[in-house]
Amino acid sequence: MAWQQLKINVKAEYAEAVGDMLSANKAQAVTFVDAKDTPMYEPKPGEVLLWPDTQVVGLFDAGDDLSIVIKRLEKAKILGKNFTHLVDQLEDKDWEREWMENFHPMQFGRRLWICPSWREAPDPSAVNILLDPGLAFGTGTHPTTSLCLQWLDGIDVAEKTVVDFGCGSGILAIAALMLDAKAVVGIDIDPQALQASVDNAQRNNVSDRLQVYLPQNQPTLQADIVMANILAGPLRELQNVISDYCKPGGQLIMSGILEEQAESVISKYEHLFDFDPIAVEGEWVRLSATKKV
């Protein structure tokens, strides 16, 4: 099926309203793109941040008359007559197949591979995790996830208990279980993430050793390993909660942290933990530490 896109650059404060107008005019999908390549980090819980200059992109059927849509939008005060816009025609192709072609098996460290279910594992003798891209965060493509997977591959996880704080898709929890962890507790604020973790654990035949919880239901325990791949702000704010999950002599790994944020996170934990050298990938870092006895 062929498609076309209507792209409109607006100030961030108007982006959602313009997106709603595109949806009301039968856009099949609406996305928001940074129009000035300006990075933004750490939205507050429940907050949706848009960039200072945002490109709103509406996806329409190729048969839709966008000149009619544009005339309707010109009547809106926030856009006005002759607002700046661009119409792109998209090539007719099998978009689902095109999307699937972009995902390949990825290796992390020596043993771990993340493999989409529609591709064969390159090394059948390796630790192969079947994980398809989905709604919950975490498929191994982001540097923070990559850094954590590499760390897991390099330590002895066998027969250890693990907490995955902010488990997302469950990728780190499943990796730990497939590296022979005794049990993993996954915690996340998003029920959809917990369901994704359970589904992915079932796909990899490790669901019998995984338990998941919302924060308000989280259990009291101390684990051998605590993983928290979230963001610097929550890592600082939840220091007491995260630290309490780690038993004396246990290991802590944290990521979702920009390089310039590393010291501010370390300062919250260093009275309880001895830190290893910082690991860096791109602009992101991984912090690993051992809890003082």
ZIWOHU-V534022 format. One record per helix or strand of 2 or more residues. SS is the DSSP state (~ for helix, > for strand). FROM is the first residue (numbers start at 0). LEN is the number of residues. If there is no record, write none. Layout:
ss from len
SS FROM LEN
SS FROM LEN
This chain:
ss from len
> 2 9
~ 11 13
> 28 6
> 52 9
~ 65 9
> 84 6
~ 94 7
> 105 3
> 111 4
> 126 4
~ 142 11
> 160 5
~ 170 8
> 182 5
~ 190 13
~ 206 3
> 209 4
~ 214 3
> 222 7
~ 231 6
~ 238 6
> 245 13
~ 258 11
> 272 3
> 278 3
> 283 8
